[in-house]
């Protein structure tokens, strides 16, 4: 599934997606705690990569984090700017983020790589590595599974990732895995998150 196809799929359902998921009240309290604790440990600018309707960007901005939300879906960015006028948003791709090399304290990639095919995810992780300064941090949220496999996500096909396999990809991209988190909620797909530090150069 190419990034163009993913963008088209989300563009077609942006209003529906925003209505269902575009509020911090729709998120799990454990996720809020994890993301906030992670962000408060950073010093410098953060990019919310694949920010969607912008609720996580606003969440971090409201907590005093210097953050910019980036998404390829123009309808998401338009809505985010309307709903969260005090936060910063821009149209852009996670495959080429609008920032200089080694300039970021951190990147939040919360479910933003779930549609990236396994043969393309290394390039995305390399891009995150390019942008984060040595000692900076990446927080990935994704669907966890016992095997790397595709599944029929409501918007467009997505992937389950075993934590260790995605961790290995991160290490190859120049990250050190700091911690992993897994959770299974009733009636929901298994969730996982990885916090990884950009290796010192």
C-alpha atoms as an extended CHARMM CRD file, in Angstrom:
* protein
*
       201  EXT
         1         1  UNK       CA              0.0000000000        0.0000000000        0.0000000000  PROA      1               0.0000000000
         2         2  UNK       CA              1.6640000000        3.2040000000       -1.1700000000  PROA      2               0.0000000000
         3         3  UNK       CA              1.6100000000        6.4160000000        0.8670000000  PROA      3               0.0000000000
         4         4  UNK       CA             -0.5120000000        7.9690000000       -1.8760000000  PROA      4               0.0000000000
         5         5  UNK       CA             -3.1510000000        5.2790000000       -1.5220000000  PROA      5               0.0000000000
         6         6  UNK       CA             -3.1490000000        5.6320000000        2.2580000000  PROA      6               0.0000000000
         7         7  UNK       CA             -3.5190000000        9.4000000000        1.9530000000  PROA      7               0.0000000000
         8         8  UNK       CA             -6.4120000000        9.0080000000       -0.4700000000  PROA      8               0.0000000000
         9         9  UNK       CA             -8.1390000000        6.4890000000        1.8050000000  PROA      9               0.0000000000
        10        10  UNK       CA             -7.9110000000        8.7590000000        4.8490000000  PROA      10              0.0000000000
        11        11  UNK       CA             -8.8260000000       11.8550000000        2.8540000000  PROA      11              0.0000000000
        12        12  UNK       CA            -12.0490000000       10.1660000000        1.7780000000  PROA      12              0.0000000000
        13        13  UNK       CA            -12.9830000000        9.3870000000        5.3880000000  PROA      13              0.0000000000
        14        14  UNK       CA            -11.3550000000       12.2820000000        7.2260000000  PROA      14              0.0000000000
        15        15  UNK       CA            -14.5990000000       13.7150000000        8.6030000000  PROA      15              0.0000000000
        16        16  UNK       CA            -15.7860000000       10.3120000000        9.8250000000  PROA      16              0.0000000000
        17        17  UNK       CA            -12.4000000000        9.5120000000       11.3680000000  PROA      17              0.0000000000
        18        18  UNK       CA            -12.2280000000       12.8730000000       13.1240000000  PROA      18              0.0000000000
        19        19  UNK       CA            -15.7260000000       12.4250000000       14.5220000000  PROA      19              0.0000000000
        20        20  UNK       CA            -14.8770000000        8.9920000000       15.9260000000  PROA      20              0.0000000000
        21        21  UNK       CA            -11.2820000000        9.4500000000       17.0780000000  PROA      21              0.0000000000
        22        22  UNK       CA            -10.2730000000       13.1110000000       16.7940000000  PROA      22              0.0000000000
        23        23  UNK       CA            -10.4830000000       14.0440000000       20.4570000000  PROA      23              0.0000000000
        24        24  UNK       CA             -8.1910000000       13.3180000000       23.3660000000  PROA      24              0.0000000000
        25        25  UNK       CA            -11.2600000000       12.1110000000       25.2590000000  PROA      25              0.0000000000
        26        26  UNK       CA            -11.3770000000        9.1700000000       22.8440000000  PROA      26              0.0000000000
        27        27  UNK       CA             -7.9020000000        8.0120000000       23.8570000000  PROA      27              0.0000000000
        28        28  UNK       CA             -6.9090000000        5.6010000000       26.5970000000  PROA      28              0.0000000000
        29        29  UNK       CA             -5.7440000000        7.2010000000       29.8740000000  PROA      29              0.0000000000
        30        30  UNK       CA             -2.7070000000        4.8810000000       29.9040000000  PROA      30              0.0000000000
        31        31  UNK       CA             -1.6800000000        6.2120000000       26.4950000000  PROA      31              0.0000000000
        32        32  UNK       CA             -2.0460000000        9.7800000000       27.7120000000  PROA      32              0.0000000000
        33        33  UNK       CA              0.1480000000        9.0380000000       30.7180000000  PROA      33              0.0000000000
        34        34  UNK       CA              2.7970000000        7.2880000000       28.6230000000  PROA      34              0.0000000000
        35        35  UNK       CA              2.9870000000       10.0220000000       25.9820000000  PROA      35              0.0000000000
        36        36  UNK       CA              3.0160000000       12.8470000000       28.5090000000  PROA      36              0.0000000000
        37        37  UNK       CA              5.7440000000       11.2390000000       30.6320000000  PROA      37              0.0000000000
        38        38  UNK       CA              7.8130000000       10.6360000000       27.4960000000  PROA      38              0.0000000000
        39        39  UNK       CA              7.4070000000       14.1950000000       26.2280000000  PROA      39              0.0000000000
        40        40  UNK       CA              8.2360000000       15.7870000000       29.5740000000  PROA      40              0.0000000000
        41        41  UNK       CA             11.6050000000       14.0590000000       29.4560000000  PROA      41              0.0000000000
        42        42  UNK       CA             12.5470000000       15.8770000000       26.2480000000  PROA      42              0.0000000000
        43        43  UNK       CA             14.2230000000       19.2380000000       25.7350000000  PROA      43              0.0000000000
        44        44  UNK       CA             13.5340000000       20.8620000000       22.3870000000  PROA      44              0.0000000000
        45        45  UNK       CA             11.1160000000       20.5350000000       19.5030000000  PROA      45              0.0000000000
        46        46  UNK       CA              8.9280000000       17.4800000000       18.9280000000  PROA      46              0.0000000000
        47        47  UNK       CA              7.1190000000       16.4370000000       15.7620000000  PROA      47              0.0000000000
        48        48  UNK       CA              3.8370000000       14.5330000000       15.9590000000  PROA      48              0.0000000000
        49        49  UNK       CA              4.4060000000       12.5600000000       12.7470000000  PROA      49              0.0000000000
        50        50  UNK       CA              1.1640000000       11.5340000000       11.0720000000  PROA      50              0.0000000000
        51        51  UNK       CA             -0.8130000000       13.6820000000       13.4890000000  PROA      51              0.0000000000
        52        52  UNK       CA             -4.2200000000       13.0530000000       11.9300000000  PROA      52              0.0000000000
        53        53  UNK       CA             -6.8790000000       15.3980000000       13.3740000000  PROA      53              0.0000000000
        54        54  UNK       CA             -4.2980000000       16.9140000000       15.7140000000  PROA      54              0.0000000000
        55        55  UNK       CA             -5.5570000000       15.8920000000       19.1470000000  PROA      55              0.0000000000
        56        56  UNK       CA             -2.2090000000       14.4930000000       20.3240000000  PROA      56              0.0000000000
        57        57  UNK       CA             -0.4020000000       17.5840000000       19.0320000000  PROA      57              0.0000000000
        58        58  UNK       CA             -2.7650000000       19.7790000000       21.0290000000  PROA      58              0.0000000000
        59        59  UNK       CA             -2.3970000000       17.5020000000       24.0520000000  PROA      59              0.0000000000
        60        60  UNK       CA              1.3640000000       18.0080000000       24.0230000000  PROA      60              0.0000000000
        61        61  UNK       CA              1.1090000000       21.7190000000       23.2180000000  PROA      61              0.0000000000
        62        62  UNK       CA             -1.2530000000       22.2060000000       26.1640000000  PROA      62              0.0000000000
        63        63  UNK       CA              1.3480000000       20.5050000000       28.3720000000  PROA      63              0.0000000000
        64        64  UNK       CA              3.9690000000       23.0500000000       27.3340000000  PROA      64              0.0000000000
        65        65  UNK       CA              5.7900000000       20.9360000000       24.7590000000  PROA      65              0.0000000000
        66        66  UNK       CA              7.2100000000       22.6590000000       21.6570000000  PROA      66              0.0000000000
        67        67  UNK       CA              5.4280000000       20.4890000000       19.1000000000  PROA      67              0.0000000000
        68        68  UNK       CA              4.3710000000       20.5440000000       15.4530000000  PROA      68              0.0000000000
        69        69  UNK       CA              1.8140000000       18.1780000000       13.9410000000  PROA      69              0.0000000000
        70        70  UNK       CA              2.5680000000       16.8990000000       10.4380000000  PROA      70              0.0000000000
        71        71  UNK       CA              0.2330000000       14.9180000000        8.1940000000  PROA      71              0.0000000000
        72        72  UNK       CA             -0.1850000000       14.3310000000        4.4590000000  PROA      72              0.0000000000
        73        73  UNK       CA             -3.9930000000       14.4550000000        4.6500000000  PROA      73              0.0000000000
        74        74  UNK       CA             -4.8660000000       18.0910000000        4.0150000000  PROA      74              0.0000000000
        75        75  UNK       CA             -8.3670000000       17.6470000000        5.4350000000  PROA      75              0.0000000000
        76        76  UNK       CA             -6.8490000000       16.5580000000        8.7630000000  PROA      76              0.0000000000
        77        77  UNK       CA             -4.5510000000       19.5770000000        8.8870000000  PROA      77              0.0000000000
        78        78  UNK       CA             -7.3950000000       21.9420000000        8.0190000000  PROA      78              0.0000000000
        79        79  UNK       CA             -9.5360000000       20.4820000000       10.7960000000  PROA      79              0.0000000000
        80        80  UNK       CA             -6.6500000000       20.5000000000       13.2650000000  PROA      80              0.0000000000
        81        81  UNK       CA             -5.9880000000       24.1890000000       12.6370000000  PROA      81              0.0000000000
        82        82  UNK       CA             -9.6800000000       24.9690000000       13.1800000000  PROA      82              0.0000000000
        83        83  UNK       CA            -10.0270000000       22.9180000000       16.3750000000  PROA      83              0.0000000000
        84        84  UNK       CA             -6.6200000000       23.7130000000       17.8640000000  PROA      84              0.0000000000
        85        85  UNK       CA             -5.6600000000       27.1910000000       16.6240000000  PROA      85              0.0000000000
        86        86  UNK       CA             -2.9060000000       27.6400000000       19.2090000000  PROA      86              0.0000000000
        87        87  UNK       CA             -0.9790000000       24.5690000000       18.0610000000  PROA      87              0.0000000000
        88        88  UNK       CA              1.2820000000       24.3470000000       15.0040000000  PROA      88              0.0000000000
        89        89  UNK       CA              0.4470000000       22.0840000000       12.0410000000  PROA      89              0.0000000000
        90        90  UNK       CA              1.7860000000       21.5230000000        8.5420000000  PROA      90              0.0000000000
        91        91  UNK       CA              1.1030000000       19.2820000000        5.5720000000  PROA      91              0.0000000000
        92        92  UNK       CA              3.9510000000       16.8570000000        5.0870000000  PROA      92              0.0000000000
        93        93  UNK       CA              5.0080000000       13.2490000000        4.8190000000  PROA      93              0.0000000000
        94        94  UNK       CA              6.5100000000       11.0160000000        7.4880000000  PROA      94              0.0000000000
        95        95  UNK       CA              8.7880000000        9.8000000000        4.7040000000  PROA      95              0.0000000000
        96        96  UNK       CA             10.3230000000       13.2790000000        4.4240000000  PROA      96              0.0000000000
        97        97  UNK       CA              9.6720000000       15.4070000000        7.4700000000  PROA      97              0.0000000000
        98        98  UNK       CA             10.0010000000       19.2030000000        7.1820000000  PROA      98              0.0000000000
        99        99  UNK       CA             12.9640000000       19.5580000000        9.4970000000  PROA      99              0.0000000000
       100       100  UNK       CA             16.7460000000       19.7430000000        9.4200000000  PROA      100             0.0000000000
       101       101  UNK       CA             19.0670000000       16.8620000000       10.2330000000  PROA      101             0.0000000000
       102       102  UNK       CA             19.4890000000       16.0990000000       13.9540000000  PROA      102             0.0000000000
       103       103  UNK       CA             17.2300000000       18.9750000000       14.9480000000  PROA      103             0.0000000000
       104       104  UNK       CA             14.4640000000       17.3190000000       16.9700000000  PROA      104             0.0000000000
       105       105  UNK       CA             14.2720000000       16.3290000000       20.6030000000  PROA      105             0.0000000000
       106       106  UNK       CA             11.7160000000       13.6940000000       19.7100000000  PROA      106             0.0000000000
       107       107  UNK       CA              9.1810000000       12.2530000000       17.3080000000  PROA      107             0.0000000000
       108       108  UNK       CA              5.8000000000       10.8740000000       18.2930000000  PROA      108             0.0000000000
       109       109  UNK       CA              4.6830000000        8.3360000000       15.6940000000  PROA      109             0.0000000000
       110       110  UNK       CA              1.4140000000        7.2100000000       17.2350000000  PROA      110             0.0000000000
       111       111  UNK       CA             -0.1100000000        4.6400000000       14.8680000000  PROA      111             0.0000000000
       112       112  UNK       CA              1.3490000000        6.5500000000       11.9400000000  PROA      112             0.0000000000
       113       113  UNK       CA              3.3900000000        3.6340000000       10.5520000000  PROA      113             0.0000000000
       114       114  UNK       CA              0.7030000000        0.9580000000       10.8270000000  PROA      114             0.0000000000
       115       115  UNK       CA             -0.0510000000        1.1180000000        7.0910000000  PROA      115             0.0000000000
       116       116  UNK       CA              3.6020000000        1.1950000000        6.0190000000  PROA      116             0.0000000000
       117       117  UNK       CA              4.5520000000       -2.0620000000        4.2710000000  PROA      117             0.0000000000
       118       118  UNK       CA              7.3870000000       -4.0260000000        5.8880000000  PROA      118             0.0000000000
       119       119  UNK       CA              9.6300000000       -3.4290000000        2.8710000000  PROA      119             0.0000000000
       120       120  UNK       CA              9.1730000000        0.3380000000        3.2320000000  PROA      120             0.0000000000
       121       121  UNK       CA              9.2880000000        0.8430000000        6.9800000000  PROA      121             0.0000000000
       122       122  UNK       CA             13.0860000000        0.9070000000        7.2050000000  PROA      122             0.0000000000
       123       123  UNK       CA             13.1580000000        4.0600000000        5.0810000000  PROA      123             0.0000000000
       124       124  UNK       CA             10.6600000000        5.7310000000        7.4320000000  PROA      124             0.0000000000
       125       125  UNK       CA             12.6590000000        4.7670000000       10.5170000000  PROA      125             0.0000000000
       126       126  UNK       CA             15.8180000000        6.0500000000        8.8070000000  PROA      126             0.0000000000
       127       127  UNK       CA             14.0170000000        9.3570000000        8.2340000000  PROA      127             0.0000000000
       128       128  UNK       CA             13.1060000000        9.5530000000       11.9200000000  PROA      128             0.0000000000
       129       129  UNK       CA             16.7430000000        8.8060000000       12.7290000000  PROA      129             0.0000000000
       130       130  UNK       CA             17.8670000000       11.6130000000       10.4050000000  PROA      130             0.0000000000
       131       131  UNK       CA             15.6820000000       14.1540000000       12.1540000000  PROA      131             0.0000000000
       132       132  UNK       CA             16.2790000000       13.2910000000       15.8110000000  PROA      132             0.0000000000
       133       133  UNK       CA             19.3740000000       14.6380000000       17.4880000000  PROA      133             0.0000000000
       134       134  UNK       CA             21.6970000000       12.1860000000       19.2680000000  PROA      134             0.0000000000
       135       135  UNK       CA             20.1600000000       11.3370000000       22.6140000000  PROA      135             0.0000000000
       136       136  UNK       CA             16.6970000000       12.3330000000       21.3920000000  PROA      136             0.0000000000
       137       137  UNK       CA             13.7500000000        9.9840000000       21.5100000000  PROA      137             0.0000000000
       138       138  UNK       CA             11.1420000000        8.2620000000       19.3560000000  PROA      138             0.0000000000
       139       139  UNK       CA              7.8190000000        6.9480000000       20.6310000000  PROA      139             0.0000000000
       140       140  UNK       CA              6.0490000000        4.5040000000       18.3260000000  PROA      140             0.0000000000
       141       141  UNK       CA              2.5080000000        3.2500000000       18.8570000000  PROA      141             0.0000000000
       142       142  UNK       CA              1.2760000000        0.2880000000       16.8020000000  PROA      142             0.0000000000
       143       143  UNK       CA             -0.8040000000       -2.8900000000       16.6760000000  PROA      143             0.0000000000
       144       144  UNK       CA              1.0010000000       -5.8510000000       18.1980000000  PROA      144             0.0000000000
       145       145  UNK       CA              0.7800000000       -9.4020000000       16.8900000000  PROA      145             0.0000000000
       146       146  UNK       CA              2.6770000000      -12.6790000000       17.2310000000  PROA      146             0.0000000000
       147       147  UNK       CA              3.6760000000      -12.4490000000       13.5630000000  PROA      147             0.0000000000
       148       148  UNK       CA              4.2480000000       -9.6800000000       11.0670000000  PROA      148             0.0000000000
       149       149  UNK       CA              1.0750000000       -9.8170000000        9.0000000000  PROA      149             0.0000000000
       150       150  UNK       CA             -1.4230000000       -7.6090000000        7.2350000000  PROA      150             0.0000000000
       151       151  UNK       CA             -5.0160000000       -7.2290000000        8.4230000000  PROA      151             0.0000000000
       152       152  UNK       CA             -8.1170000000       -5.4470000000        7.0500000000  PROA      152             0.0000000000
       153       153  UNK       CA             -8.0860000000       -2.1390000000        8.9420000000  PROA      153             0.0000000000
       154       154  UNK       CA            -11.3200000000       -0.1330000000        8.6070000000  PROA      154             0.0000000000
       155       155  UNK       CA             -9.6840000000        2.5640000000        6.4620000000  PROA      155             0.0000000000
       156       156  UNK       CA             -6.9780000000        0.6990000000        4.5340000000  PROA      156             0.0000000000
       157       157  UNK       CA             -4.8720000000       -2.4360000000        5.1570000000  PROA      157             0.0000000000
       158       158  UNK       CA             -2.5450000000       -2.2620000000        8.1630000000  PROA      158             0.0000000000
       159       159  UNK       CA              0.0420000000       -4.4810000000        9.8230000000  PROA      159             0.0000000000
       160       160  UNK       CA              0.5090000000       -6.3000000000       13.0840000000  PROA      160             0.0000000000
       161       161  UNK       CA              4.1010000000       -6.1610000000       14.3060000000  PROA      161             0.0000000000
       162       162  UNK       CA              5.8000000000       -8.3170000000       16.9350000000  PROA      162             0.0000000000
       163       163  UNK       CA              7.5000000000       -5.9840000000       19.4000000000  PROA      163             0.0000000000
       164       164  UNK       CA             10.8950000000       -7.6460000000       18.9840000000  PROA      164             0.0000000000
       165       165  UNK       CA             10.8050000000       -7.4700000000       15.1990000000  PROA      165             0.0000000000
       166       166  UNK       CA             10.0080000000       -3.7610000000       15.1620000000  PROA      166             0.0000000000
       167       167  UNK       CA             12.6250000000       -3.2410000000       17.8800000000  PROA      167             0.0000000000
       168       168  UNK       CA             15.2050000000       -4.8940000000       15.6400000000  PROA      168             0.0000000000
       169       169  UNK       CA             14.2860000000       -2.5490000000       12.7830000000  PROA      169             0.0000000000
       170       170  UNK       CA             14.7520000000        0.3940000000       15.1430000000  PROA      170             0.0000000000
       171       171  UNK       CA             18.1840000000       -0.7870000000       16.2000000000  PROA      171             0.0000000000
       172       172  UNK       CA             19.2120000000       -1.0750000000       12.5570000000  PROA      172             0.0000000000
       173       173  UNK       CA             18.0780000000        2.5420000000       12.0570000000  PROA      173             0.0000000000
       174       174  UNK       CA             20.3490000000        3.7920000000       14.8230000000  PROA      174             0.0000000000
       175       175  UNK       CA             18.1050000000        3.6140000000       17.8790000000  PROA      175             0.0000000000
       176       176  UNK       CA             18.4690000000        1.9730000000       21.2670000000  PROA      176             0.0000000000
       177       177  UNK       CA             15.2270000000        0.5370000000       22.6320000000  PROA      177             0.0000000000
       178       178  UNK       CA             14.5810000000        2.0270000000       26.0630000000  PROA      178             0.0000000000
       179       179  UNK       CA             11.2430000000        0.4230000000       26.9520000000  PROA      179             0.0000000000
       180       180  UNK       CA              8.3150000000       -1.4630000000       25.4650000000  PROA      180             0.0000000000
       181       181  UNK       CA              4.6800000000       -1.4060000000       26.5200000000  PROA      181             0.0000000000
       182       182  UNK       CA              1.8610000000       -3.7950000000       25.5920000000  PROA      182             0.0000000000
       183       183  UNK       CA             -1.8280000000       -3.7440000000       26.4010000000  PROA      183             0.0000000000
       184       184  UNK       CA             -4.9030000000       -5.7360000000       25.3780000000  PROA      184             0.0000000000
       185       185  UNK       CA             -8.2330000000       -4.0170000000       25.9450000000  PROA      185             0.0000000000
       186       186  UNK       CA            -11.5270000000       -5.8960000000       25.7050000000  PROA      186             0.0000000000
       187       187  UNK       CA            -12.9030000000       -5.8050000000       22.1660000000  PROA      187             0.0000000000
       188       188  UNK       CA             -9.7940000000       -4.1170000000       20.7500000000  PROA      188             0.0000000000
       189       189  UNK       CA             -6.7080000000       -5.2330000000       18.8700000000  PROA      189             0.0000000000
       190       190  UNK       CA             -3.5430000000       -5.7020000000       20.9530000000  PROA      190             0.0000000000
       191       191  UNK       CA             -1.6450000000       -2.4460000000       21.3620000000  PROA      191             0.0000000000
       192       192  UNK       CA              2.0510000000       -1.8410000000       21.8500000000  PROA      192             0.0000000000
       193       193  UNK       CA              4.4330000000        1.0740000000       22.1330000000  PROA      193             0.0000000000
       194       194  UNK       CA              8.2000000000        1.3590000000       21.9420000000  PROA      194             0.0000000000
       195       195  UNK       CA             10.3260000000        4.1770000000       23.3210000000  PROA      195             0.0000000000
       196       196  UNK       CA             13.7130000000        4.3280000000       21.6090000000  PROA      196             0.0000000000
       197       197  UNK       CA             16.6670000000        6.6890000000       21.9820000000  PROA      197             0.0000000000
       198       198  UNK       CA             18.6700000000        7.9780000000       19.0370000000  PROA      198             0.0000000000
       199       199  UNK       CA             22.1630000000        6.6360000000       19.4210000000  PROA      199             0.0000000000
       200       200  UNK       CA             24.9710000000        9.0510000000       20.1410000000  PROA      200             0.0000000000
       201       201  UNK       CA             27.1730000000        9.6990000000       17.1160000000  PROA      201             0.0000000000
